[in-house]
Amino acid sequence: MEASNLKGLYAKVKTDKKIRTLVVAGFCTLVALAIFITLFSRSVLEVSVSGQVIGNVKNQQVLEQIKIALEQEYKDKLGADVEFAQEIKGVSVKAIGQKVDTEDEMIEKLEAALSFRLKAVAIKIDGEEIAMVKDKATAEMVLDRVKEHYINETPGELIKVEVAEKVKLVERYVYPNEVIDQEDAVNLILKGGVETRNYEVVQGDSLWSISRKENIPLDDLIKANPQLKSENELALGDILNLNEVKPLLNILLVKKVTYEEAIPYKTEVVKDNSLWTWDQKVKQPGESGSKEVASEVSFKNGVKVSQTVLGEKVIKEPVTRVVARGTKAEVAFRGSGRFLWPTVGQITSPFGRRGREFHTGIDIDQSKGAPVRASNAGTVTFAGWRGGYGNLVIINHGGGFETYYAHNSSISVSVGQQVEKSQQIAKVGSTGRSSGPHVHFEIRVNGSPVNPLDYLNK
């Protein structure tokens, strides 16, 4: 019965044009409605970087795959784990009117919008970050190379090596331009910073001696002091700039050092009555010996700071130097000749060449304060201080003759005074260039010194 009704309805629709039109229109409306509902309910993922929309992808799963691909690409390129410096967000939006990017298109957009940080290792010294290197292995290699620099720079067998500061390695993400290579990190720690201090020039200083004493290269010392007018002229009290490199890491080493050291020879003096007291003769030359010394030496940044001798072994004994010293004395005394002796005593240094110098008179040994007498009558032409002579008296005797009396402790005559032969003119002393109390006595003829022994009465 129902089948016959459906057949009847179908036949009616088929024959009735108006009904057929209504049916087709209704079906199209239903299809359009289904399509509209489908499109309206569909969504895509809107992608933004730090709040700036850059495009759309199909869904969150696609975005995660893109992020993983990007991270792997940069990890391969930079050789380290990476993280995005900006926040990437995905928000669902209606798909109507939205263009959906392919994975390649979205990767290209993200590369243009994103910056990356990579995982690196910071070298911290006493809490201060000094250098950033790519990984822990590189950081440890940097520290090892700094130690090796000082180990190789110093002699001996290594016993112990220590780092004075507290060193810590810390992982964190940084921008690629913050990371330096191993060589630069080593140089940074070794050279550190430059510290400037002042140095006051003292007696005997030269740029060369200051360079050696302060362990600063001469060229660096000159560059640090452009105010100097000449490299060869320093004045007492001049202030110099000393620029010193201060390493960022202090390496302490203890080494066993073996070296050869000279043993100085001794000098033995023997008396010889065939030689004058001012003469001596080397009877046996001295010869230094040598010994092997083993020491425990402590270094700080390659500079020796202390040393403990562990033992010594003599390799060669020294040979004693034997010197014969004369005991034959020339005794001076007052006489009745043309010139008298200014004092009585032993001649300790004769007239003539004395080493590199020429001795222009004779030295007569006498105790301080003993009287010094005029060798002959005459006029005092000088009485006072004169350089190496100390307190000096000069007497003009006429005929081109003059006598000099030097190193006096005091003078009892004045310029222009007439003195008699054997009159006291001064007291024995050790003023000026003198090693002890004595009278330096000269006779000069027409201004030239002559040997007083040729003119003194004996």
C-alpha positions as CSV (number, residue, x, y, z in Angstrom):
1,M,0.0,0.0,0.0
2,E,2.8,2.4,0.9
3,A,4.8,1.5,-2.1
4,S,1.9,2.3,-4.4
5,N,1.5,5.7,-2.7
6,L,5.2,6.6,-3.3
7,K,4.9,5.6,-6.9
8,G,1.8,7.7,-7.2
9,L,3.6,10.7,-5.7
10,Y,6.6,10.3,-7.9
11,A,4.4,10.0,-11.0
12,K,2.5,13.2,-9.9
13,V,5.8,15.1,-9.4
14,K,7.1,13.9,-12.8
15,T,3.9,14.9,-14.6
16,D,3.4,18.2,-12.6
17,K,6.0,20.8,-13.7
18,K,5.2,23.2,-10.9
19,I,5.7,20.6,-8.2
20,R,9.0,19.4,-9.9
21,T,10.4,23.0,-9.8
22,L,9.6,23.3,-6.2
23,V,11.3,20.1,-5.3
24,V,14.5,21.0,-7.2
25,A,14.6,24.4,-5.6
26,G,14.2,22.9,-2.1
27,F,17.0,20.4,-2.7
28,C,19.4,23.2,-3.9
29,T,18.6,25.2,-0.9
30,L,19.4,22.3,1.4
31,V,22.8,21.8,-0.4
32,A,23.7,25.5,-0.2
33,L,22.7,25.5,3.5
34,A,25.0,22.5,4.2
35,I,27.9,24.1,2.3
36,F,27.4,27.4,4.2
37,I,27.3,25.7,7.5
38,T,30.5,23.8,6.7
39,L,32.4,26.9,5.6
40,F,31.2,29.0,8.5
41,S,32.2,26.4,11.1
42,R,35.7,25.8,9.6
43,S,38.8,27.6,11.3
44,V,42.5,28.1,10.7
45,L,45.5,29.0,13.1
46,E,46.5,32.6,12.9
47,V,50.3,32.9,13.7
48,S,51.8,35.9,15.4
49,V,55.4,36.8,16.6
50,S,55.5,39.2,19.6
51,G,51.9,40.3,18.8
52,Q,52.6,40.9,15.0
53,V,50.4,38.6,12.8
54,I,52.5,37.1,10.0
55,G,50.2,34.4,8.5
56,N,48.0,31.4,8.9
57,V,48.5,27.6,9.1
58,K,46.1,24.8,9.1
59,N,46.3,24.0,12.8
60,Q,48.4,23.9,16.0
61,Q,49.9,20.6,15.0
62,V,51.3,22.1,11.8
63,L,52.7,25.1,13.7
64,E,54.5,22.7,16.2
65,Q,56.0,20.8,13.4
66,I,57.3,24.0,11.8
67,K,58.9,25.2,15.1
68,I,60.6,21.8,15.6
69,A,61.9,22.0,12.0
70,L,63.2,25.5,12.6
71,E,64.9,24.6,15.8
72,Q,66.7,21.6,14.2
73,E,67.8,23.8,11.2
74,Y,69.5,26.3,13.5
75,K,70.9,23.7,15.8
76,D,72.6,22.1,12.8
77,K,73.8,25.5,11.6
78,L,75.1,26.8,14.9
79,G,76.1,23.5,16.5
80,A,74.1,24.1,19.7
81,D,70.7,23.9,21.1
82,V,68.6,27.0,20.3
83,E,65.5,28.8,21.6
84,F,63.4,31.5,20.0
85,A,64.0,35.0,21.4
86,Q,60.4,36.1,20.7
87,E,57.1,34.4,21.6
88,I,55.3,32.6,18.8
89,K,51.5,32.4,19.3
90,G,48.8,30.5,17.4
91,V,45.1,31.6,17.6
92,S,42.2,29.9,15.9
93,V,40.2,32.2,13.5
94,K,37.4,31.6,11.0
95,A,38.7,30.3,7.7
96,I,36.4,32.5,5.6
97,G,38.6,34.9,3.6
98,Q,41.8,33.6,5.1
99,K,44.8,32.4,3.1
100,V,46.5,29.3,4.6
101,D,50.3,29.3,4.2
102,T,52.2,26.2,3.3
103,E,54.9,24.9,5.7
104,D,57.7,26.4,3.5
105,E,55.9,29.7,3.3
106,M,55.4,29.9,7.1
107,I,59.1,28.9,7.8
108,E,60.3,31.7,5.5
109,K,58.1,34.2,7.3
110,L,59.2,33.0,10.7
111,E,62.9,33.2,9.8
112,A,62.4,36.8,8.8
113,A,60.6,37.7,12.0
114,L,62.5,35.7,14.6
115,S,65.9,35.9,16.2
116,F,67.5,33.0,18.0
117,R,69.5,32.4,21.2
118,L,71.8,29.5,21.4
119,K,72.9,27.5,24.5
120,A,76.4,28.5,25.5
121,V,78.6,28.3,28.6
122,A,79.7,31.4,30.6
123,I,83.1,31.3,32.3
124,K,82.7,33.0,35.7
125,I,85.7,34.1,37.8
126,D,84.9,35.0,41.4
127,G,81.3,35.5,40.4
128,E,82.0,37.8,37.4
129,E,81.2,36.6,33.9
130,I,84.4,36.9,31.9
131,A,83.8,35.1,28.6
132,M,81.0,33.2,26.8
133,V,82.0,30.1,24.8
134,K,80.0,27.5,22.8
135,D,80.0,24.6,25.3
136,K,81.5,23.2,28.5
137,A,84.2,21.3,26.6
138,T,85.5,24.5,25.1
139,A,85.4,26.3,28.4
140,E,87.4,23.5,30.1
141,M,89.9,23.7,27.2
142,V,90.3,27.4,27.6
143,L,91.1,27.0,31.3
144,D,93.6,24.2,30.5
145,R,95.4,26.3,27.9
146,V,95.7,29.2,30.4
147,K,97.4,26.8,32.8
148,E,99.6,25.3,30.1
149,H,100.8,28.8,29.1
150,Y,102.4,29.3,32.5
151,I,103.5,25.7,32.8
152,N,105.4,25.9,29.5
153,E,106.8,29.4,30.3
154,T,108.5,28.3,33.5
155,P,111.4,25.8,33.9
156,G,111.3,22.6,36.0
157,E,109.2,19.6,36.7
158,L,105.6,20.4,37.7
159,I,104.6,19.4,41.2
160,K,101.4,21.3,41.7
161,V,99.2,23.8,39.8
162,E,96.4,25.8,41.3
163,V,94.0,28.5,40.3
164,A,93.8,31.3,42.9
165,E,90.2,32.4,42.1
166,K,86.9,30.5,42.2
167,V,85.9,29.5,38.6
168,K,82.4,28.4,37.7
169,L,80.9,27.3,34.3
170,V,77.3,28.3,33.8
171,E,75.0,27.3,30.9
172,R,72.6,29.8,29.5
173,Y,71.0,31.0,26.2
174,V,72.6,33.9,24.5
175,Y,72.7,35.7,21.1
176,P,75.3,34.2,18.7
177,N,77.3,37.4,18.7
178,E,78.0,37.1,22.4
179,V,80.0,33.9,21.9
180,I,83.7,34.1,21.3
181,D,86.0,31.4,20.1
182,Q,88.6,29.5,22.2
183,E,91.6,31.5,21.1
184,D,90.0,34.8,22.0
185,A,88.9,33.5,25.4
186,V,92.4,32.4,26.2
187,N,93.9,35.7,25.2
188,L,91.3,37.6,27.1
189,I,92.1,35.8,30.4
190,L,95.8,36.0,29.9
191,K,96.0,39.6,29.0
192,G,93.1,40.8,31.1
193,G,93.3,44.5,31.6
194,V,96.1,47.1,31.8
195,E,96.8,48.7,35.2
196,T,98.8,51.9,35.5
197,R,100.8,52.8,38.5
198,N,103.5,55.5,39.2
199,Y,107.2,55.0,39.7
200,E,109.6,57.6,41.2
201,V,113.1,57.7,39.7
202,V,115.8,57.1,42.2
203,Q,119.6,57.4,42.1
204,G,121.2,55.1,39.5
205,D,117.9,54.4,37.6
206,S,117.8,54.1,33.8
207,L,114.9,53.0,31.6
208,W,116.7,49.8,31.0
209,S,117.3,49.0,34.7
210,I,113.6,50.0,35.6
211,S,112.4,47.7,32.7
212,R,114.4,44.8,34.2
213,K,113.5,45.5,37.8
214,E,109.7,45.9,37.1
215,N,109.6,43.1,34.5
216,I,108.1,45.4,31.9
217,P,109.3,45.4,28.2
218,L,111.5,48.4,27.4
219,D,109.4,49.4,24.4
220,D,106.2,49.3,26.5
221,L,107.9,51.5,29.1
222,I,108.9,54.1,26.5
223,K,105.4,54.1,24.9
224,A,103.8,54.6,28.3
225,N,105.9,57.8,29.0
226,P,105.7,60.0,25.9
227,Q,106.5,63.0,28.2
228,L,110.2,62.0,28.4
229,K,112.4,64.2,26.2
230,S,115.2,61.6,26.0
231,E,115.3,57.9,26.6
232,N,118.8,58.3,28.1
233,E,118.1,61.1,30.5
234,L,116.2,60.6,33.8
235,A,116.2,63.1,36.7
236,L,115.8,62.2,40.3
237,G,112.2,62.4,41.4
238,D,110.8,62.0,37.8
239,I,107.4,60.2,37.9
240,L,107.1,57.4,35.3
241,N,104.0,55.5,34.2
242,L,104.2,51.8,34.5
243,N,101.5,50.0,32.5
244,E,101.2,46.4,33.7
245,V,99.1,43.6,32.2
246,K,96.9,42.1,34.9
247,P,95.6,38.5,34.0
248,L,92.0,37.8,34.9
249,L,93.1,34.4,36.3
250,N,96.1,33.9,38.7
251,I,97.8,30.6,38.2
252,L,100.0,29.3,41.0
253,L,102.6,26.7,40.2
254,V,105.1,24.7,42.2
255,K,108.0,23.1,40.3
256,K,111.1,21.2,41.1
257,V,113.9,23.1,39.4
258,T,117.5,21.9,39.0
259,Y,120.2,24.3,37.9
260,E,123.9,24.9,38.1
261,E,125.3,27.6,40.3
262,A,128.8,29.1,40.6
263,I,130.7,28.6,43.8
264,P,132.8,31.8,44.4
265,Y,136.5,31.3,45.2
266,K,138.1,32.6,48.4
267,T,141.1,35.0,48.6
268,E,144.0,34.2,50.9
269,V,146.4,37.0,51.6
270,V,150.0,36.1,52.5
271,K,152.7,38.5,53.7
272,D,155.8,39.2,51.6
273,N,158.6,41.3,53.0
274,S,160.2,41.7,49.6
275,L,157.3,43.9,48.4
276,W,156.5,47.4,49.5
277,T,153.3,47.8,51.6
278,W,151.5,49.4,48.7
279,D,152.4,46.5,46.4
280,Q,150.7,43.1,46.1
281,K,151.1,40.2,43.7
282,V,148.8,37.4,42.7
283,K,150.6,34.1,43.4
284,Q,147.7,31.9,42.4
285,P,144.7,33.0,40.4
286,G,141.3,32.1,41.8
287,E,138.9,29.9,40.0
288,S,135.1,29.6,40.6
289,G,133.7,26.2,41.3
290,S,130.2,24.9,40.4
291,K,127.4,23.0,42.1
292,E,124.1,21.5,41.1
293,V,121.2,22.9,43.1
294,A,117.7,21.3,43.4
295,S,115.0,23.7,44.5
296,E,111.2,23.8,45.0
297,V,110.2,27.0,43.3
298,S,106.8,28.7,43.5
299,F,105.6,30.8,40.6
300,K,102.6,33.2,40.2
301,N,101.6,33.8,36.6
302,G,105.1,32.8,35.4
303,V,107.0,35.0,37.9
304,K,109.1,33.4,40.7
305,V,107.8,34.4,44.2
306,S,109.7,32.0,46.5
307,Q,112.3,29.2,46.5
308,T,113.2,26.4,48.9
309,V,116.5,24.6,48.3
310,L,116.1,20.9,48.5
311,G,119.7,19.9,48.1
312,E,123.1,20.7,46.5
313,K,125.8,18.6,44.9
314,V,129.3,20.0,44.2
315,I,130.4,19.4,40.6
316,K,133.7,21.3,40.8
317,E,135.5,22.7,43.8
318,P,136.7,26.3,43.7
319,V,140.4,27.2,43.6
320,T,141.5,29.7,46.2
321,R,143.1,32.9,45.0
322,V,146.4,33.6,46.8
323,V,147.7,37.2,47.0
324,A,151.1,38.3,48.4
325,R,150.9,41.6,50.1
326,G,154.1,43.6,50.9
327,T,155.3,44.4,54.4
328,K,158.3,46.4,53.4
329,A,157.6,50.0,54.7
330,E,159.0,53.4,53.8
331,V,159.2,55.5,57.0
332,A,159.0,59.2,56.8
333,F,160.7,61.6,59.2
334,R,161.6,65.2,59.5
335,G,165.1,66.1,58.4
336,S,167.2,69.1,57.7
337,G,166.9,69.0,53.8
338,R,165.1,71.5,51.6
339,F,161.6,69.9,52.2
340,L,160.6,68.3,55.5
341,W,158.0,65.5,55.9
342,P,154.7,67.0,56.9
343,T,154.1,64.2,59.4
344,V,155.8,61.0,60.5
345,G,154.3,57.7,59.4
346,Q,154.2,54.8,57.0
347,I,153.6,55.5,53.3
348,T,150.4,53.6,52.4
349,S,150.2,54.7,48.8
350,P,153.2,55.9,46.6
351,F,153.3,58.5,43.8
352,G,152.4,57.2,40.4
353,R,149.8,55.0,38.7
354,R,147.4,53.4,41.0
355,G,145.1,51.1,39.1
356,R,143.3,53.2,36.4
357,E,144.2,56.4,38.2
358,F,147.4,58.4,38.6
359,H,148.2,59.2,42.2
360,T,149.7,62.8,42.2
361,G,151.3,62.5,45.7
362,I,152.1,60.2,48.5
363,D,149.8,59.1,51.4
364,I,151.3,59.1,54.9
365,D,149.5,57.1,57.5
366,Q,148.8,59.0,60.8
367,S,146.1,59.1,63.5
368,K,143.3,61.7,63.3
369,G,144.2,65.0,65.0
370,A,148.0,64.7,64.7
371,P,149.7,67.9,63.6
372,V,150.4,68.6,59.9
373,R,153.4,70.8,59.4
374,A,154.6,73.1,56.5
375,S,157.3,71.3,54.5
376,N,159.1,74.6,53.9
377,A,158.6,78.3,54.4
378,G,156.2,80.1,52.1
379,T,152.8,81.8,51.5
380,V,149.4,80.1,51.9
381,T,147.6,80.4,48.6
382,F,144.6,78.1,49.4
383,A,143.0,77.0,52.6
384,G,139.6,75.4,52.4
385,W,137.5,72.6,50.8
386,R,138.3,71.3,47.4
387,G,136.4,68.3,46.1
388,G,138.1,64.9,46.6
389,Y,141.0,66.6,48.5
390,G,138.6,67.5,51.3
391,N,140.1,70.2,53.5
392,L,143.2,71.3,51.6
393,V,146.2,73.7,52.3
394,I,148.4,74.9,49.4
395,I,151.7,76.7,50.1
396,N,153.7,78.6,47.5
397,H,157.5,78.4,48.2
398,G,158.7,80.4,45.3
399,G,160.8,79.2,42.4
400,G,157.8,77.4,40.9
401,F,157.5,75.1,44.0
402,E,154.2,74.4,45.7
403,T,153.1,71.8,48.3
404,Y,149.6,70.3,48.9
405,Y,148.3,69.0,52.2
406,A,144.9,67.2,51.8
407,H,142.2,65.4,53.8
408,N,142.8,67.5,57.0
409,S,140.2,67.4,59.8
410,S,140.9,71.1,60.4
411,I,143.0,74.0,59.1
412,S,144.9,76.5,61.3
413,V,146.2,78.9,58.6
414,S,144.5,81.3,56.1
415,V,145.2,82.5,52.6
416,G,148.0,85.1,52.4
417,Q,149.5,84.0,55.6
418,Q,153.3,83.6,55.7
419,V,154.4,80.3,57.3
420,E,157.7,79.0,58.5
421,K,159.3,75.6,57.8
422,S,157.8,72.9,60.2
423,Q,155.0,75.3,61.4
424,Q,151.7,73.5,62.1
425,I,149.2,74.3,59.5
426,A,146.5,71.7,60.0
427,K,145.4,68.5,61.7
428,V,145.3,65.0,60.2
429,G,141.8,63.9,59.1
430,S,139.9,61.9,56.5
431,T,137.8,64.5,54.7
432,G,137.0,64.3,50.9
433,R,137.8,61.1,49.0
434,S,139.5,59.2,51.8
435,S,139.4,55.7,53.2
436,G,140.9,56.7,56.6
437,P,143.0,59.3,58.5
438,H,146.2,60.2,56.6
439,V,148.0,63.1,54.9
440,H,148.0,63.3,51.1
441,F,151.1,65.2,50.3
442,E,152.1,66.6,47.0
443,I,155.1,68.7,45.6
444,R,154.4,70.5,42.3
445,V,157.0,72.2,40.1
446,N,155.5,74.8,37.8
447,G,152.1,73.3,38.3
448,S,153.1,69.7,37.5
449,P,153.1,67.0,40.3
450,V,156.5,65.4,40.9
451,N,157.5,62.5,43.2
452,P,157.9,63.9,46.7
453,L,160.4,61.3,47.6
454,D,162.9,62.9,45.2
455,Y,162.7,66.2,47.3
456,L,162.2,65.0,50.8
457,N,165.2,64.6,53.2
458,K,165.7,61.1,54.5
